[in-house]
Amino acid sequence: MLKSFIVIALFLSSAAAQAQAQTPAAPPPADVKPGSINCEECPYPYPSSYLPLTLYGQDVRIAYMDVAPSAASNGHTVVLLHGNNFAGFYFGGPIDVLRKEGFRVVVPDQIGYGRSSKPIIPYNFHDMARNTRAILQHLNIPRVMVVGHSMGGMLATRFATQYPDMVERLVLYNPIGLTDPRFDRPWDSTDEGYKRALGATFQSIRASLMRYVTHNPAAWTPEFEKYARIRYSWTLSADWPRLAMVQTLIGQVQYLDPVVYDWAHIKAPTLVFGGAEDSLPGSPALFKERMQFIANTIPNGKAKLHLIPGLGHVPHMEAPEKTYPPLVAFLKEGLAGQ
């Protein structure tokens, strides 16, 4: 399962250990300065807007990018939902590709991530889905195509089952949460997890991201390295203890709020999609098996499976030329007859 880089289970996972064994340990980069936990220095591809919300009695704001099409508008909007080790900043490539096809693109930073607020609250996918809907209502967008990557795939599943009338098409892109973890291991202590989180290092952060390329360490690109440096900069901030607690709480969401029981209730046409060599569930073989299970579980023949050989957990960062054509083709199928 994809967990926050600060959760020790990830740091010591077999995939992380394998990645570390294949690549010499990198020393902490001396040129990285303390970074804002609200990602003020993060290189976002487009400007962020903010929507005020009240959650659990706290006034917060959720950040999002709202990007207009660069070609003639096709009248449809795509929502991109980010993974757990990222925020909206890693979606620059997908945004540009979709804009050129006439799509409006909305990219939230979920609460607890990126430029959004970092409150200490009980995080769950129901709230994340509701907050995403609040952005769309604020923008007067009644229906969307939803693409959820990694943990965003879990959120996309929940959004599609909570608000089925809003979802035209759904893409579950290298999702995590492929099994219910509650029956594989006992609950971990939040306090102990928090203590471990505070000890995050550049090496542990880098190893967590390197799990995405265990199938091919040569696929580690400068872009991956850039995101490792960004995440490391947060640990140097005076506000790191707050973010460490937020990351600890978010890291528990996949355990507390599984979506494996949601798949049978998805109504939208769905593409179960991604790199075939994703090892996050334990092995690429298990990943392929569970992706096929998702496609088979979504009812009424509305799901199809498309896995790209040779690619891992973040295909658009590893081989965009192989990733975008099938994704765009599926979304454009939804334009027929419009």
N, C-alpha and C positions, 0 to 999 in steps of 0.2 A: 504493500500500500504506500502511496505517496504520503509522506509526512513532512511536517516542517523540518527545515535543516537543523533546528535546535532540539528536536526530539531524539533522544539517545538511540532509540531503536533503529533509526535510519543511519545514524553515524556508524553503528556497528553491524549493520546489515551485511549479508554476504555480498550483495552487489556493490556496496560501497567499498568493502574490503578488497574485492576483485579490482575495482577501478584504481584503488590506491596502489595495489600490487603492480598494476600494469604501468603506472606513471609515477615517476619519482615525486616524493613529497615536495610541494612548493613552499618556499619560505614566505612568511607574511610580507606582502609588498610594502616597502617603507614609504612609498609615495602616496598611499591611501590616507586621506584625512577623515576625521569624524564626519559622518553624513547624517542628514536629517532623517528621523524615522518617518517623516511624512513625505519623503522622496522629493524634497524641494530641488535637489541637484540632479535627480534622475533624468536621463535623456529621453523624454517622451517625444513621440513622432508628431503629435499635434497638441494644441492647447487643451488644458483641462478646464471644465466647468464644474460647479459645485451645487448640490441640492441639500438644503438643511433638513434634518430629520430629528425626531426624538425617539430614542431607543432606551427602554428600561429606565426612563426618567432622566436620561442624559441627552443634552443637546449636542448633536454631531453633524457632520456633513459628509456626503458621499461624493467622490470625484468621478467624473466620466469624460470621455472624449466623444464628441458628436461631429462626425466628419461627413461633409456633403460629397456626393458623387463628383468625379472629375470628368466623366462623360455624360451624355444625355441620361437623365434620371429614368430608371425603369420603374419607379414608384414603390420600391420595396426597401426594407431596412433589415440589415443583418446586425445582430447583437453578438459580440465576441466576449466570452466569459473565460477569464484567465485561470491559470493553475496556481497551486499553493506556493511554489517557490518563486513566483513572479508577481506582476501586476500588469496593468494594461500596456506598460511600456514595451513589452516584447512582441507586440502585435503590429508593429509598423509595416512589415511586409504584407501580411494578410489584408490590412486596411487598404494599402495602395492597390493591391490586385483587385479587391472588391469594388473600390471606387471607380476604377477604369471600366468595370462592367456595369456601371450605372447604379450601384447600390449606395444608399446612405448607410453609414456604419456607426454604431454606438458601442462604446467600450467602457464599461464601469470598472472602477477599482472597488472591489467589495470592501465594506467596513472592516478595518483591521489590516488593510493592504494599501500599498502605494501611497497616493496622495489623500486617501480618505482618513477619517479619524480613527484613533486607536483606543477605543474604550475598553474597559474591563467588564465584559458582559458574557452571558452564556451563548456562545456562537452556535448557529445551526443553519441548515440549508433552507428551512422555511423562512427565516428572516432574510437571508440573502436573496431568495426569490422575490419576497415581498418588496425589498429595497430596489431590486432591479425593475420590478413593475412600477414602483413610484417614479423612477427616472423616466420610463416610457410614458407614463401618464402625464408627467410634467411637460414632456416634449410633444404631447398629443399624437403619439404613435400607437394605433390600436392593435396592429398585428406585425409580427416580426418573424424572421428566420433566425434561429438560435444555433450558434456554434460554441460548444463548450469543450475546452482542452483540459486534460488531466483532472484536477479537482473540479475545474469548471464543467467537466462532463457530468459529474455528479450533480452539480447545481443545475445544469441544463435539464437533466432528467427531472429534478424536482420542479423546476419552473414549468416544464411541459405538462406535468401531471397536476400541478396546482392551478395553472391558468391555460388550459388546453385551447380555449377560444382565441388566445393571443398568438398561438404558435402555428405558423404556416409550414415550416420545415425545421427539422432538428438534425444536428450533426453531433454525434458523440465521438470526439476526436482524442484518441489515446486516453480514454477515461481511466481513472483509478476507481477504487471502491467496487471491484469486480466480485468480491465475496463479502459475506458478513463476518467481520473480524472478531465479533464478540464470542464466537465459539472456538476460536483458535488460541486465544491468550486471555489472561485475566486483565482487569482494569488496572492501569498504572496510576500511581499517586500523582496528583496535580502538583503538590508541593515538591516532591522529589524531581518531577519533570522540570519544574521551574528552576530548581537549583542546577540541574544539568544544563538547561538552556543558557543560563548565564555564562557557562564555560565555553560557549561556541568559539571556535578558532577559524582562521582562514583555511587551514587544512580540512577541518570538518565540513565547512561550508562548501569548499571546492569538491570534496569527495561526494557530498550529497548531490551536487549537480552532475558530477561525472557518472553517476548511476544511469544517466540518460544515454550515455554512449558506451556502455559496457560491451555492446556488440561490436564496436569499432572505435577504439580510443582515438584513432586518427580523425574522427568526426568532431573532436573537441576543437571548436573554432574560437577566434578572438571574441566573438559575440558571447559565447558561454563564459569566457574568462572575464569579460566586462561585467556580467551579471554577478559572478562570484565576488568581484571587487566591490560592487555596489552593496551586496548583502554584508560583506565584511565591514564596510564603512559604518553600518548601523551599529555594530557591536562596539565601536569606538565612541559612540555618542553618549552624552550624559543621560539621555533618555532611554538607553538600551534596556534597563530593568523593566520599564513599562512594556516595550515591544517584546521583550523576552516572555513576559507573562501572556501577552496577547497571542504570541506565536504558540505558546504552550497550550492555551485554551483552543486555538484554532486547530492545532495538531490532533486534538481529541475528537474533532467533529466527525471524521470518517468512522470512528469507532462508535460514537454515540448515535449517529444519525445516518445509518446505511440506506442506500437507495436501491438495493438489489430487488426489493419488493415493489418498486415503482415501475419497473420496465414493462410489466404486463398491463399497465394502465396508460401507456403512451398512445396517443391517437394520431399524432402527426406523422407524415412520411419521414423516415429516419435513415440517415446514413451512419452506419457503425464503421468508423474510419480510423486509419492511422498507420504508423510504422509497425511492421510485422514483428520486428525483433525487440520489442519493448520487454524488458526484463523486470519491471517494477513489481509485478505480482509474485515473482519468484523465478520465473523462467519465461522465455518467449513462447514455449509450447503451451504453458498455462494461459498466457495472455491470449493466444490465438483461440484456445478452447473457450475461454470466457467471452471473448468478443463474438464468437459464433453463437454462444448461448444467448447473449443479448439479442442478436438479430433474430434468433428463433423464438424468443420470448415475446417480443413486441408483436401484438396481435394483428390479425387481418392482413398478413403479408405486406405490411407497410414498411418493413425494414430491409435494407440490403447491406451486405458486408463488403468493404473494400479495404484490404490491407496491402501496404506497399512493401515489397520484399527489400531487405537490406537496411531498413531505416528503424530508428529507435523511438524514444518517447516524445521527441520534439521535432517532427519531420520538417516543419517549415523553417527551422533554423539549420537543419542538417542538409536538406536537399529540396529547396523551394521549387525547383523546376519539375520535380516529380510529385510534389504535394499539391500545388494549386490547381492543376487542370481537373483532376477528379472532384475536388471540392467545389470549384466554380461550376462545373457541369451539373452537379447535383442541385445546387442552389438555383441555377438557371432553368432547370426543369420545372421549377415552381412558377416561372413566368409564363408558361404556356397558357394561352387563352386569356391572358390578362389584357 
